[in-house]
Amino acid sequence: MATILSTGPERTAPPRPRPASGRVTERPNWLGSLTAWIWLAIVIVPIYWIVITSFKTQSNYYAEHPFMPPAEPTLANYRMVIEADFAQYFLNSLISTVGAVVPAVLFSFMAAYAIVRSGGASRFLRWTNSLFLMGLAIPLQATIIPIYLIIIRLHLYDSLMALILPSIAFAIPLSVLILANFIRDVPKELFDSMRIDGAGEQVTLWRLAFPLTMPAVVTVTIYNALMIWNGFLLPLVLTQSTDKRTLPLALWNFQGQYSVNVPAVLASVVLTTLPILLLYVVGRRQLLSGLTAGFSR
């Protein structure tokens, strides 16, 4: 006679007791906090020293303690820097930065859209994407001699266009990578609905993809602007005239000219850094959110 064995209900693990308040308590990360404060001090101390020293006179710089605020602040150092063709160097940096960032971001956005929307169906776009990714592995220092020879052949040496064209080329690979990750996050149903409504690829590109990927566009714009604004190697190799110098190169020459007057050199550092600081303050949220969300996949 067959015996039917019945099993009782399965046992489950008892739930973990929760705190009386209903909230899960977390242990404070003392090590992380201490490391953050140490890093903040490492960053703040040099900035503090640069700012206070720029307001000192040359005689007070050697007589007073390096980290003490100036007893008699002066703006003579800033006046000296502005009178040394600082406006011309600032204009050259602005033209080369804007002239390189705007075409690079627009081209990268259209290229990223084409790569993502093709879905790997086009062999040409697959090879193009691979070419862009290879560009991330090539440093600028390894290509400076070929760039110099190409600029000479194009008769663009000692011009701002000689700085703009290579800057565009080196800004495209990373921009395409970030923008492509953002465009992939756009729901496919939105593109399908635009197609059903009769919109073409151009309308979908600028009226759907562009507004939804605005954080990524702002991210690559700020990042590339910072890289080009601080660029030193290209202006050093591809320009020669004084009126074609950008701020980093002019700062280096100014430091050589006033190598003893340390407060004047630091005043030029402060003036050069102010546009970068302003750009970061305006777009810091978009920059951080774009860099994190773009690689969240």
N, C-alpha and C positions, 0 to 999 in steps of 0.2 A: 504494500500500500504506500503510495507516494505521499511523502510528507511535504506540505507546503510551508516553507519558512518565511515568515514575514519579518521584515526589518523595521525598526522604529524610525522615527524622524531623525534626519541628519542633525548632528550637533554643530553648532556654530560657535566661533570664538566669542567670548563676552566682549562687549564694546569697552574701549578704553575710557576710563573716567576722565571727565573734563573738569577744568577748574570751575569753582563756584560762580565766577563772573561770566562764564560762557565763552571766554576768549582764550585763544591759545597763546601762551606766553613764550616769548623767544629770548634766548640768551643774548646779551649785547656782545657784539664783536669788538672786544677791547683791542685786539691786535690790529685789526683793520683800521679802527679809528686812530690808533697811535701812528700807524704807517701813513695815514692820510694827513695827519697834522704835521708829521715830519716832512712829507713831500711838499706841503703848503709852505712851510718855513724855507725849504730849499728854493722854492720858486719866488717867494715874496722878498727875501733878503736881498738878492741881487737887484731886483726892480727898485726896491727902496733906496739902495745905495746909488743907483744910476740917477734917480730923480733928484735926490737931495744934492748930489755932487754937481748936477747940471746948473744949480742955482748958486754955486760957490764961485768965487774968483780964483784965479790961478794961485795967488799967494795964500789965500785961506785954505785951499785944498791941501797944501803941504804943511800948514801950520796947525790945522784943527784935526780932531779925531775923524777917521774916515766915515764912521757911522753916526756921527753927531750932526743934527741939522745945522745949516749955515747960520751964523750969528747975524750976518748982514746979507740977506738974499738979494740976488741981482739977476736981471734979464739980459745982461750984456752978452752972454754966451749965445742965447737964442737970436739976439739981434745980429751977431757976427755970422751965424749960420745962414740966416735968411738973406743977408747981403752977399753971400758967396754963391749966387746963382742957384739957390735952393729951389726957387719956383720953377726954373727950367728943368731941373732934374725931376721934380715932382710931376710936371706935365709929361715928360717922356715916359715915366713909369705908368702914369695913368693911361696914356695912349696905347702903350704896348700891352697893358693888362686888359683893358676893355677890348682892344682890337683882336686879342687872342681868345678871350673867354667867350665872347658872344658867338663867333662862328663855331668854336669847338663844342659848346653846349648844344647849339641847334643841330649841328651835324650828328653829334652823338645821340641826341634824342631820336632823330629820324632813323638812324642806323639801328638803334636798339628796338624801336617799334617794328622795323622790317624783320629783324632777326626773330623776335618773339612771335609775331603774327604769322610768319612762314611756318613755324612749328617743325623746323628741320626738313621741310619738303624741298627746299631749294639748295642744291649743292653749292652754288656760288655764295649764298648767305652763310652756309655752314663754314666754308673756308674763310669767309670774311670775319666771322666771329672768332675763329681760331687765330686768325692773324692779329686781331685786336688783343686777344688774351696773351699772345706771344709778346706783344709790345710792352706788357707789364713787367716782363723779365729782362728787358734791355735798359740798362741805366744810361742816363744822359752822358756821363763821362766816357762811355765806350763808343759813342757816336759823334763826339764833338769834332773830330778831324774830318770825317765824311761830310758833316753838316757844313763845316767851314769851306770845303772844296765846292760843295753845291752852291753855297751862297756866292762864292767868287764867280762861278760859271754863270750864275743868274744876274751878275752885276748889281747885287743888293748889299754888298759889304758896306759897313758904316752907315746903316740906315735902320730906322725902327722896324721896317718890314722884315729885316733880317732877324729880328727878335720875335716877331709875331708868328711867322710861319713855323719855325721849329716848336714854338710853345704850343701851337694848335695841335701839332702832331703828337706831342707827348701828353697832352691833356685828354685826347680822345679815348685811349684804351680803358682807363679807370672809369671815365664818365659812361662809356657804353656798358661796362659791367654793372655799375650801380643802377643806371636807368633801366636796363633790361630786367633786373631783379624786381624793380618796382612795377614795371608794366606787366610782368607775369602775375603779380598779385591782384591785378584788376580782374574782376569776375568775367568769365567768358560770355555770360548771358548778356552783359551790357553791350559787348561788341555785336552779338547776334541781333539784339533789338535794334541797334543802329542800322545794321544791314537790312533788316526787315522794313524799316522806315525809309529805305532807299538812299541812305547816306553812303557816299563813297569813302575810299580810304583816306583821302585828304581831310574830309570833314570829320571822320572818326578820329584821325590823328590829333587835330587841333582842338576839337570841341569835346572830346571824351578823354582820350589818353593824357593830353597835356594838363588839363585841370586836375585830374586825379593823381598825377605824379608830380605835382608842384613841389612837395617836400624834397623829392629827389633832385629836381631841377635846381632848387635853391642850394641843396647840399653840394652838388658838383660845381655850381657857380662860385660859391664861397671858397671851396677847397682849391679849385684851380686858380682863383684870383690870389689867394695867399701864396701859392707856390710860384706863380709868375711874378708877383710883386717882390718877393724875396729872392728871386733868381739872381745869381751872381756870375755863373760860368758863361752863359750865353752873352751878356753884355760885355764881359771881359774879352772874349775871343772875337766877337762879331762886330764890335764897334771900336772906333779909334778917336773920333772927334770929341771935343769937350761938350759940345752942344747936343750930342747923342747919348750922353751918359744917363743911366737910370739911378735911382736913389741908392741901392746897395753898392754900386760901383763908385758913385760920387762919395759915399760915406767912407769907403776904403781910401780913396784919394785924399779926402779931407783929413782923415786920420794920419796919413803920411805927411800932409802939409802942416798940421798942427799936432805933431806927435807928443810935444811937451805939454800943450794946453789940454789936459785931460777933461776939465769941465766943458770946454767947447766941443770936444768929440762926443761926450755923453749927451750934450744938448742936441746934437744932430741925430743921435740914436733915438732920443725921445720923439723928435719931430717925425722921424721915419716910421716909428712904431704907431703913432697915433691913428693913421688911416686904417691900419690892420686891426687895432683894438676897436675902433668904431665899427668896422665891418663885422667883427665877431660879436659885439654886443647886439647889433641889429638882428643878426641871423643865427644866434647860437642855438636856439631851440630847433630850428629847421635843420641845422647842421648835425646836431646830436641825434635827433629822431631819424633823419635820413640815413646816417651811417649805421645805426642799429637796426632799423626796420628793413633796410635794403638787403641785409645778410641774414635776416631771421629765418629764411627758408632753410 
